């Protein structure tokens, strides 16, 4: 084979490889939802990993689809135990995602703070390795502590100007290049970081969560809180051992 032909052949092979890699990246890029599953890729955050065979996960069943959640007992043991125990009792059945902030989160409100397995507020568990990426599941509370209320972050993408601000603040303010890259890929609400307990991450059903988040909103005249016009009710929450499908 002549040298010119070898160069052409090598160039063709190189272009084919690059095309395949580009196709796979853009088809399954991190943050994209494919057949219900969030594509995590390799982002370098434990939170953004697919569940492993044998670990416990939660399946929230609603009338418009399932939402499946990884749980983080190492990061937030009290919040995970409260959520699991109440779910197994059927406590959340019939409760609705009744507090919604469009493009921010959906929330199940449990107003009575004594409705926990601890008999009241329990310790906020803030872990600096977990962030409010889209799909993060957090325990809602106040300065007094956590309650059994929980929320799911539903942000479709952070504004470029905000990402630039994070980049300009840099590591000094906790915004590493890796963290900014993850927020760019997944979206999220970084201003909530460090204030609330993150105890889970949605790995399947973010499309369902976004459907809830995009439902028509009205104001609750009694509380002044924004709610969905037709709240989606939780039919059940199952705690199961994960098996790859």
Legacy VTK file of the C-alpha trace (Angstrom):
# vtk DataFile Version 3.0
C-alpha trace
ASCII
DATASET POLYDATA
POINTS 245 float
0.000 0.000 0.000
1.406 3.381 -0.972
2.197 5.886 1.771
-0.532 8.232 0.530
-3.084 5.425 0.687
-1.962 4.510 4.218
-2.414 8.096 5.356
-5.881 8.245 3.804
-6.828 4.910 5.394
-5.606 6.024 8.833
-7.490 9.298 8.474
-10.701 7.471 7.562
-10.365 5.149 10.599
-9.702 8.150 12.853
-12.785 9.975 11.555
-14.939 6.859 12.048
-13.767 6.460 15.670
-14.339 10.137 16.462
-17.790 9.973 14.838
-18.760 6.940 16.924
-17.549 8.553 20.151
-19.349 11.788 19.322
-22.529 9.874 18.504
-22.403 8.011 21.815
-21.659 11.181 23.771
-24.460 13.207 22.288
-26.893 10.301 22.384
-26.160 9.410 25.998
-24.639 12.607 27.359
-24.729 13.061 31.152
-28.013 14.475 32.378
-30.059 13.188 29.449
-33.037 10.917 30.116
-33.078 7.757 27.992
-36.021 5.343 28.365
-36.739 6.892 31.752
-33.194 6.488 33.072
-30.955 9.450 33.824
-27.602 9.122 32.078
-24.974 9.785 34.757
-21.793 9.233 32.773
-18.540 9.554 34.702
-18.815 12.811 36.602
-16.634 11.986 39.620
-19.402 12.391 42.221
-20.667 9.400 44.218
-24.118 10.975 44.135
-24.104 10.801 40.333
-23.596 7.073 39.960
-26.025 4.388 38.863
-27.313 2.103 41.641
-25.387 -1.081 42.309
-26.871 -4.552 42.392
-28.039 -5.346 45.920
-28.450 -1.831 47.306
-31.799 -0.576 48.575
-33.725 1.851 46.411
-37.120 3.506 46.714
-39.848 3.341 44.068
-42.443 6.115 44.292
-45.548 5.053 42.392
-47.864 7.756 41.045
-50.739 7.809 38.577
-48.477 9.265 35.867
-45.428 7.071 36.353
-42.783 5.769 38.741
-39.870 7.679 40.253
-36.949 5.521 41.422
-34.471 6.840 43.953
-31.053 5.810 45.211
-30.694 6.272 48.963
-27.589 7.537 50.785
-27.542 6.038 54.296
-23.841 6.844 54.682
-24.435 10.556 54.059
-27.773 10.986 55.849
-28.547 7.937 58.034
-31.324 9.546 60.091
-33.164 10.960 57.060
-32.893 7.682 55.141
-34.123 5.616 58.091
-37.053 7.976 58.641
-38.012 7.885 54.964
-37.673 4.095 54.668
-39.594 3.350 57.865
-42.482 5.668 57.021
-42.599 4.391 53.434
-42.870 0.791 54.634
-45.723 1.805 56.954
-47.576 3.379 54.025
-47.316 6.788 55.673
-46.794 8.666 52.402
-49.622 6.888 50.553
-52.240 9.455 49.587
-49.942 12.428 50.115
-49.424 14.632 47.079
-46.577 16.580 45.561
-48.512 19.647 46.619
-45.837 22.306 46.769
-44.210 23.199 43.460
-41.773 25.865 42.333
-41.527 25.676 38.548
-38.065 24.699 37.307
-36.877 24.349 40.928
-38.493 21.482 42.826
-41.549 19.432 43.719
-42.303 18.767 47.378
-44.433 16.549 49.586
-45.399 18.650 52.604
-45.829 17.056 56.022
-46.829 20.028 58.129
-46.908 18.214 61.487
-43.279 18.029 62.596
-44.041 15.233 65.092
-44.776 12.843 62.229
-41.311 11.308 62.196
-39.967 8.072 63.647
-38.077 10.262 66.131
-41.251 11.897 67.473
-40.360 15.340 66.194
-37.695 17.327 64.383
-34.467 15.447 63.808
-30.928 16.543 63.072
-30.120 18.143 59.750
-27.402 16.091 58.081
-25.360 18.342 55.814
-22.727 16.529 53.770
-20.349 18.616 51.676
-19.950 15.867 49.075
-23.622 15.967 48.027
-25.210 18.725 45.962
-28.562 19.966 44.694
-28.184 18.611 41.185
-31.424 17.920 39.319
-32.833 14.723 40.774
-31.438 15.299 44.265
-33.893 14.247 46.984
-33.786 16.287 50.163
-35.422 16.377 53.570
-37.203 19.656 54.154
-36.971 21.355 57.517
-36.025 24.542 59.297
-33.416 25.711 61.771
-35.177 23.427 64.288
-34.353 20.345 62.219
-35.718 18.045 59.546
-39.278 16.835 59.145
-40.726 14.022 57.023
-41.340 16.436 54.153
-39.160 15.793 51.145
-38.466 17.429 47.801
-36.993 16.535 44.419
-34.939 19.101 42.501
-36.396 19.709 39.015
-34.257 22.209 37.132
-34.002 21.951 33.361
-30.730 23.883 33.124
-28.757 26.600 34.880
-28.441 29.955 33.163
-25.010 30.434 31.513
-24.524 33.691 33.440
-24.936 31.818 36.724
-22.397 29.206 35.644
-19.993 32.007 34.738
-20.498 33.520 38.189
-19.734 30.166 39.820
-16.603 29.903 37.679
-15.449 33.400 38.654
-15.951 32.626 42.357
-14.000 29.393 41.933
-12.591 26.994 44.477
-12.461 29.620 47.200
-16.248 29.476 47.357
-16.459 25.726 46.760
-17.094 25.866 43.008
-14.528 23.506 41.546
-14.362 22.997 37.758
-15.721 19.463 38.280
-18.722 20.751 40.247
-19.499 23.425 37.654
-19.251 20.801 34.897
-21.732 18.576 36.754
-24.167 21.437 37.329
-23.893 22.356 33.647
-24.693 18.768 32.614
-27.505 18.085 35.069
-28.885 21.464 36.086
-29.816 22.081 39.695
-30.132 24.702 42.423
-26.647 25.374 43.852
-27.857 28.112 46.203
-29.470 25.397 48.346
-26.183 23.565 48.911
-25.106 23.417 52.538
-28.558 24.287 53.893
-30.558 21.068 53.516
-30.120 17.326 53.928
-29.701 15.374 50.698
-30.596 11.725 51.241
-31.247 10.406 47.730
-30.957 10.865 43.974
-33.469 10.017 41.244
-31.996 7.557 38.734
-35.229 6.732 36.896
-38.362 8.796 36.330
-37.071 12.356 36.156
-39.372 12.742 33.164
-42.266 11.987 35.550
-40.930 14.486 38.097
-40.706 17.146 35.373
-44.318 16.437 34.358
-45.381 17.149 37.935
-43.248 20.286 37.998
-44.806 21.608 34.775
-48.449 21.174 35.822
-50.610 24.326 36.038
-50.052 26.218 39.292
-52.399 28.057 41.618
-51.916 29.802 44.962
-53.145 28.093 48.120
-55.282 30.860 49.642
-54.799 29.545 53.181
-51.009 29.289 53.149
-50.006 31.453 50.177
-47.915 28.553 48.897
-47.849 27.775 45.166
-49.413 24.364 44.487
-50.374 22.348 41.425
-53.946 22.737 40.280
-54.398 18.960 40.204
-51.772 17.539 42.605
-50.241 14.177 41.761
-50.795 11.755 44.638
-48.358 9.105 45.826
-49.990 5.697 45.489
-47.199 3.886 47.325
-43.492 3.941 48.067
-41.713 0.596 47.927
-38.265 -0.030 49.390
-36.696 -2.784 47.307
-33.334 -4.372 46.523
-32.026 -3.099 43.219
-31.536 -5.540 40.384
-30.244 -4.579 36.970
-32.940 -4.886 34.314
LINES 1 246
245 0 1 2 3 4 5 6 7 8 9 10 11 12 13 14 15 16 17 18 19 20 21 22 23 24 25 26 27 28 29 30 31 32 33 34 35 36 37 38 39 40 41 42 43 44 45 46 47 48 49 50 51 52 53 54 55 56 57 58 59 60 61 62 63 64 65 66 67 68 69 70 71 72 73 74 75 76 77 78 79 80 81 82 83 84 85 86 87 88 89 90 91 92 93 94 95 96 97 98 99 100 101 102 103 104 105 106 107 108 109 110 111 112 113 114 115 116 117 118 119 120 121 122 123 124 125 126 127 128 129 130 131 132 133 134 135 136 137 138 139 140 141 142 143 144 145 146 147 148 149 150 151 152 153 154 155 156 157 158 159 160 161 162 163 164 165 166 167 168 169 170 171 172 173 174 175 176 177 178 179 180 181 182 183 184 185 186 187 188 189 190 191 192 193 194 195 196 197 198 199 200 201 202 203 204 205 206 207 208 209 210 211 212 213 214 215 216 217 218 219 220 221 222 223 224 225 226 227 228 229 230 231 232 233 234 235 236 237 238 239 240 241 242 243 244
